[in-house]
Amino acid sequence: MSNKPMILVVEDDAAVRNLMAVTLETQGYRYHLARNGAEAMIEATTHQPDVMLLDLGLPDMEGVEIIRKVRSWTNLPIIVISARSEDADKVEALDAGADDYLTKPFSVDEMLARLRVALRRVNADPQGASQEAAVYRNGGLRIDYAAGCAFMGEAEIHLTPIEYKLLCLLAKNTGKVLTHNYIVKEIWGGCTASEVGSLRVFMAMLRKKLQTGDGTQPYIQTHIGIGYRMLRVDRGAEDAP
């Protein structure tokens, strides 16, 4: 069991905490439980979990504060699971450094699917992207970073400089939801309403260029009002929540 992924569950509601614990145990995961922010920080530093499942509404501190503290020293994947369903809450958590966001009530199947995505990101890059691969592969998509080119199958995708930068940013964060604000700051260096509008236009063009032969668009997922996510598609549809 020692080689099984370790999941840290941070949840103050006993019923939800027990549900998550039972679900993880039946799937063969190891786990630790924390009922508040103070316990969460102790568990995160002493047990070095592979993924954190985090509720935002904790009795002693805001979940966003925990995200910021954890992000100050580790790239530990953080999946927020919260009853707060407003886009503003999701954007705040994601901008603080969360990797994903599930809204309560949630299905355990969806929780497990998001967990698998997070763990694949960890397994694909255990050093936190410190040594980046020269070529990115995802299904039929290939990006040659050294050459500055992208391909779908054997055919080169003709991208504008902005489209290429967007594609690389999404690819380097595969499986992670990136907010509009984060993307705009990374690509344009600022964040104004006009730049967010430009992002939507460029993203629409990029999605069209990544469209597969059967008319589907399995690579970029839109989170309306929040941002975008590059899906990992080379292992089947289970990556898509």
C-alpha positions in Angstrom: 0.0 0.0 0.0 3.0 2.4 0.5 3.2 3.1 -3.2 -0.4 4.1 -3.5 -1.2 7.8 -3.9 -1.7 9.8 -0.7 -4.7 12.1 -0.7 -5.3 14.8 1.9 -9.0 15.5 2.5 -9.7 18.9 4.1 -13.4 19.0 5.0 -15.2 20.2 8.2 -18.5 18.4 7.4 -18.2 15.0 9.0 -20.7 13.3 6.6 -19.0 14.6 3.5 -15.6 13.8 5.0 -16.6 10.3 5.7 -18.1 9.9 2.2 -14.8 11.0 0.6 -12.8 8.8 2.9 -14.8 5.7 2.1 -14.7 6.4 -1.6 -10.9 6.8 -1.6 -10.4 3.7 0.5 -12.5 1.5 -1.9 -10.4 2.8 -4.8 -7.2 1.8 -3.1 -5.9 5.3 -2.2 -4.2 6.2 1.0 -5.6 9.3 2.7 -5.3 11.7 5.7 -8.2 13.8 7.0 -8.2 17.4 8.2 -11.2 19.1 9.8 -9.8 22.7 9.6 -7.1 24.9 8.1 -4.7 24.4 10.9 -4.8 20.6 10.6 -4.6 20.9 6.8 -1.3 22.8 7.0 0.2 20.3 9.5 -0.9 17.3 7.3 0.4 19.0 4.1 3.8 19.6 5.6 4.3 16.4 7.5 2.8 13.8 5.1 3.5 15.4 1.7 0.3 14.2 0.0 0.0 13.7 -3.7 -3.2 15.7 -4.1 -5.3 17.9 -1.7 -9.1 17.9 -1.8 -10.0 21.2 -0.2 -13.3 22.7 1.1 -13.3 26.5 1.1 -15.6 27.1 4.0 -13.5 26.0 7.0 -14.2 27.1 10.6 -10.8 28.7 11.3 -9.6 30.1 7.9 -10.7 30.6 4.3 -9.7 27.8 1.9 -8.2 30.4 -0.4 -5.8 31.4 2.3 -4.7 27.7 2.6 -4.2 27.6 -1.2 -1.9 30.6 -1.1 0.1 29.3 1.8 0.5 25.9 0.2 1.5 27.5 -3.1 4.3 29.4 -1.4 6.3 26.2 -1.1 4.8 23.4 -3.3 3.0 22.7 -6.6 0.9 20.1 -4.8 -2.3 19.7 -6.9 -5.3 21.2 -5.1 -8.8 20.3 -6.1 -11.4 22.6 -4.4 -14.7 20.9 -3.5 -17.1 23.5 -2.3 -20.7 24.5 -2.0 -19.8 27.9 -3.3 -21.0 27.9 -6.9 -20.5 31.5 -7.9 -18.0 32.1 -10.7 -16.3 34.7 -8.5 -15.5 32.1 -5.9 -14.2 29.7 -8.5 -12.0 32.3 -10.1 -10.6 33.5 -6.8 -9.6 29.9 -5.8 -8.1 29.1 -9.2 -6.2 32.4 -9.4 -4.9 31.7 -5.9 -3.4 28.5 -7.3 -6.0 25.8 -7.1 -5.9 23.3 -10.0 -9.5 22.4 -10.3 -12.9 23.1 -8.8 -15.9 20.9 -8.0 -19.2 22.2 -6.8 -21.2 20.5 -4.1 -23.2 18.3 -4.3 -20.8 16.3 -6.4 -20.8 12.8 -7.8 -18.0 10.5 -6.4 -17.4 9.4 -10.0 -16.6 12.9 -11.1 -14.4 13.5 -8.0 -12.4 10.3 -8.9 -12.1 11.4 -12.5 -10.7 14.8 -11.5 -8.4 13.1 -9.1 -7.0 10.8 -11.8 -6.3 13.8 -14.0 -4.4 15.5 -11.2 -2.4 12.3 -10.4 -1.5 11.9 -14.1 -0.1 15.4 -14.1 2.0 14.5 -11.1 3.2 11.3 -12.6 4.0 12.9 -15.9 6.0 15.6 -14.3 7.2 14.6 -10.8 9.7 17.4 -10.7 7.1 20.1 -11.1 8.1 20.8 -14.7 11.6 21.8 -13.7 13.0 19.9 -16.6 10.5 20.4 -19.4 10.3 17.9 -22.3 11.3 19.2 -25.7 8.2 17.8 -27.3 4.7 17.7 -26.0 2.4 14.9 -27.1 -1.3 14.6 -26.4 -3.4 12.3 -28.6 -2.7 13.5 -32.2 -1.4 16.8 -31.0 2.4 17.4 -31.0 4.2 20.6 -30.0 7.9 20.9 -30.8 9.0 23.7 -28.4 12.5 23.9 -29.9 11.2 24.4 -33.4 8.2 26.6 -32.3 5.8 24.4 -34.3 2.7 22.4 -33.6 1.3 19.4 -35.5 -1.9 17.5 -35.7 -0.9 14.0 -36.8 1.7 14.7 -39.5 0.2 18.0 -40.6 1.6 21.2 -39.3 -1.0 23.5 -37.6 -0.5 27.1 -38.9 -0.8 29.3 -35.9 -0.3 33.0 -35.3 2.2 33.9 -32.6 -0.6 34.6 -30.1 -2.3 31.3 -30.9 1.0 29.4 -30.4 1.6 31.1 -27.1 -1.9 30.2 -25.9 -1.5 26.6 -27.0 1.9 26.3 -25.2 0.4 27.8 -22.0 -2.5 25.4 -22.0 -0.3 22.4 -22.9 2.1 23.1 -20.0 -0.8 23.2 -17.7 -2.7 20.1 -19.1 -5.6 19.1 -16.9 -5.6 22.4 -15.0 -8.3 25.1 -15.3 -6.7 28.4 -16.2 -8.7 31.5 -15.6 -9.2 34.3 -18.1 -7.2 36.7 -15.8 -4.3 34.3 -15.5 -4.1 33.6 -19.3 -4.4 37.3 -20.2 -1.6 38.2 -17.8 0.6 35.5 -19.1 0.0 36.3 -22.8 -0.5 40.1 -22.8 1.0 41.1 -19.4 -2.1 42.9 -18.2 -5.8 42.2 -17.7 -8.4 44.6 -19.2 -11.9 43.9 -20.5 -10.7 44.3 -24.1 -7.9 41.8 -23.6 -10.4 39.2 -22.2 -12.5 39.8 -25.2 -9.5 39.3 -27.5 -8.7 36.1 -25.6 -12.2 34.7 -26.5 -11.6 35.5 -30.2 -8.1 33.9 -30.3 -9.3 30.8 -28.3 -12.2 30.3 -30.8 -9.7 30.3 -33.7 -7.3 28.0 -31.8 -10.1 25.5 -31.0 -11.1 25.5 -34.7 -7.5 24.8 -35.8 -7.3 21.9 -33.3 -10.6 20.4 -34.5 -10.2 16.7 -35.4 -11.4 15.2 -38.6 -14.7 13.9 -37.2 -15.7 17.4 -36.2 -15.1 17.0 -32.4 -12.9 19.3 -30.3 -11.5 17.1 -27.5 -8.5 19.2 -26.6 -9.7 22.6 -25.1 -12.6 22.6 -22.6 -14.3 25.9 -21.9 -15.4 26.7 -18.4 -18.0 29.5 -19.0 -17.3 32.6 -17.0 -14.1 31.1 -15.6 -11.5 30.1 -18.2 -10.1 27.1 -20.2 -8.5 23.7 -19.7 -6.4 21.5 -21.9 -7.7 18.0 -21.6 -5.5 14.9 -21.7 -7.0 12.9 -24.5 -4.5 10.2 -25.3 -5.9 7.8 -22.6 -9.5 8.0 -23.5 -12.5 10.0 -22.4 -12.0 9.5 -18.7 -10.0 12.7 -18.5 -13.0 14.7 -19.3 -15.2 15.5 -16.3 
